[in-house]
Every structure is written in C-alpha cells, then in structure tokens.
Amino acid sequence: MVCTLTKPRYLPLPPYLAHQLRKVLPNVYGVQHVPCLSGTREKTLAAISEWANEKTDPKPIFLLLDVAGSGKSTVAKHMANQWTREGRLLARFFFSRDTKTTMSTDDFCSTVANALISRDPELKPPVKAFEELPDFGLFSFEEKFNGLVISPLEKLNRDAILIIDALDECDNENGSCDELLNALHGQQASTPRLRILATGRPE
C-alpha cells in the first residue's frame, strides 16, 4: 500500500512565539523578553500597579520573588512597557547570565543616569561633571549611585520608577550584587519618590 502525505500547511507563528524562537542577544533593556499575554498574570500586575499608585503610605521597593521560569521577567517587561507609555519609568536594567555586560553592575549607574538625561537634558552637565571627577574610579558603588542617580533625580523633582530584573543573575563573585542591594536599601528613607520594582529568585 502506498501512502501519500497531504501538502503541509505552514501557518505563521504568533508574534510572541516567533520572538522567542529568534536568537535575540540579551541587553540591559530586556530586548530578550516579551510582555505578558492579554489575560495572564492579572493578579500580579494588579498588585504591582496598586503599589505604584499608592499615595498615602508608599513603599519604595516592590520585590517579586519566584522560582526560575515563573515569568518574572515577562512581568517586568510588561510593566516597563506600561510605565514607559505613562511616562513614569525612569530606567530599567535586566540582568542576564548570558553575557558579561548583562550580568555585571559596571554599567548600572551610567545606564540609569543616561535614562535620567533623556528625561531632562539639563541634567547632563552635573552627571557628566560627576563622571569626570579625577577620583571617580575610586568611589564605591553606592557613592556612584548617589552621584549619578539620586542627586540628579532630586533635582528633577518628580516621581519615577526603576525596574531591576533578575537580581539572581547579577554576578556576585566580588560582591557586586551585594553592593547594589545595599545601595538600593540605603535610599528607602531618603528618596521616597523613587520606587523600585525588582525581581529575583527566592534565594
């Protein structure tokens, strides 16, 4: 008996699946991730939005913890897109172990500072002046964060949100992730207008 196969039909892939199948080189803006599909993770997104909109007793940090593959980065990308449309996103930094750049904190402060400058070009002179200090390379991470991000943000005098995704993928071999966490924790009382959405694994 001879069997013949009918001519196969090739249907176009949904955009989100086509994106996942492409070789997308990660970058700190999260180009490698896609936002949530409509109707998914609604409770999580609602909780984050409620936190971001709180006026009476604002909590400066929202920490989303869950196991690998649970969709934390998808949520972070979704909120990044939403807050960008609303003009509320200060900056975003998506860590990833896939490249040296995306697993390092070396460019963290400058990335956030450049986002600040894009919001208000008048902040460029003080930011660049701080970067050009002769002893800039000797400053601690927290000092750089304060000089490049917090001080200019206070001059900008407006509410802003910072997204930091996948803290567990930040290289901590030399304590870099610990320095980042300490710098963020130290800003809780001094800059309540800066809100930080961070994601990571429970450990």
N, C-alpha and C positions, 0 to 999 in steps of 0.2 A: 504494500500500500504506500502510495506517495502522498506525503502531506505538504502542503504549501502554507506559508505564513502570509497573512494579510499584510499589506504595506503598513509599516508602523506610522503612527501619527505623533508628531512632535509638538507638544503644547508648550507655550512659553512659561518659564518659571515665574512664580510670584517675585516681585522686586526684592523682598526681604531674603528669600532663599537664594536668589541669584547673587545678591551681595555677599552672603555667607560663603558661597562656593568660589568666589573670586579670591585671588591671592591679594589681600589688602595688607600692605605694610602698616603696622601699628604706628600711631603717633600720639602725642600727649593730648591732642584734642579729641581722641576717641573715634577717629575715622573708621576704625576697625569694627565698631559696634553699630547696632541698629536700635531704634526706639521700640517701645512696646507696641504690639499689635492692638488694634481697637478692641476694647472689651476685656483685656487681660491686665492682671495685677492692679485692678482698680482700687482695692483697699489700701495697698501700699502707696500708690500715687496720691490717694486722697489724704492719707496720714501725713505725707511729706508736704503737700500743698497747705494743709491746715497749720503745720508747724511754720512754714514760710510766711503765712499770712497772720500769725499771732501778733497782736499788738500790746496786750496788757502785761504779759509775763513772758517775753521772748526768750527761748533757749538758744544759745548761739550755735550749738552743734547738734546735728541730727546724724546719728551713726547707724547705718544699715548693715547688720551683720547676718551672714548666712553662709551655707556651705558652697563649695565650688559648683558652678553650673546652675545655680538657682536663679540667675537672671539679674543680679545686682547691677552689672554694667549696662544692661538693657534699660533698667530703671534710671540709672544715672544719665544715659544718653537721652532718654525721653524727657527728663526734667531739664537737661541742658537745652534741648530744642525749645521747650515751652518757655523757659525763663529768658532765652535769647529773644524770642518773639515779643515777650512782655517788657524787654529792656531792663531786666533785673539781674541778669547774670554778669558777674564781674569777670570771672575766669573759670576755666576748667583744666584739670590735669588728670589724665587717665594713665595710671601706671600699668606696665605690662612687662613680663619677663622675656618677651620675645626679642627685644632689642636692648642694647646698652643704654640708649638715650631714655627709653620709656621706663626703665627700672631704676633710674638714678634720680636723685634730688638736685643734681648740679644745676639744671636749668629751671628748677621750680620757681624760684623767686623772680627771675627775669621774665619767665613766661607770664606770670601773674601781673608783674609790673607793666609789661608791654600791653596787656589787655586793659590795664588802667589808662595808659597813654592813649589807646584807641578810643576810650570813652571821652577823655578830655586832653587834647594835645598840650594844654597849658601845663600839664604835669610832667611833660617830657624833660624840661630843664632840671628840676630838682631830682628826678630819678636818675638822669644821666650824670648829674654832678655827684651824686652819691656813689654811682658805679665807678666813677673816675678818681675817687679818693685814693691816695697813694697806698694806704693800708687796707684797701677793700678786701684783698685776698686773705687777710688775717682775721677778718671778722667771723664770728660764729654764725651758724645758720640762722639763729634767732635774731641776731643783730641785722643780718641782711634782710630777713623777712620784715622786720620793723622799719628799716630804712627804705626799702623798695616798695613795700606794700602798705603797711599800716599807716605810716606818716602821710603818704600821698592820699590814701583813702580818706583820712580825717580831713585833709584839705578839700577833697572833693565834696565832703559833707552830704552824702546820700547813702541810702540803704543799698546793700549789694550782697550777692550770694556767690560763694565759691564752691565748686564741686571738685572733690578729690576721690577718684575711683580706684578701687583695688589696692588699698594700703598694704595688703598682704603680699603684693607683688613688687613692692618697693624694696630695693636691696638694703639690707641692714647689716651687712658684713662688718662695716666700720661704724655702725651706729647711726647711719643717715636717717633711717625711718624713725628712730627714737628722737632724734633732733627735731624732725618735722612735727611729731606728735607733741613734743614739749613746747615748741613754738606756738602751735595752734592752741594748746591748753592755756598757755600764758596770756592769750588775748581775750579770754572769756569775759573778764570783768572790764577790760579797758576799751574794747571796741564792740559794744553790743549791736552796732549797726551792721557788722559783718557777720553773716550767717554762713555756716559751712555744712554742706551735705557730704558726708564721707561714707565710703563702703569698704567692706573687707570681710575676711573670714573670721569666725569667732575667736580663733587663736590669736 
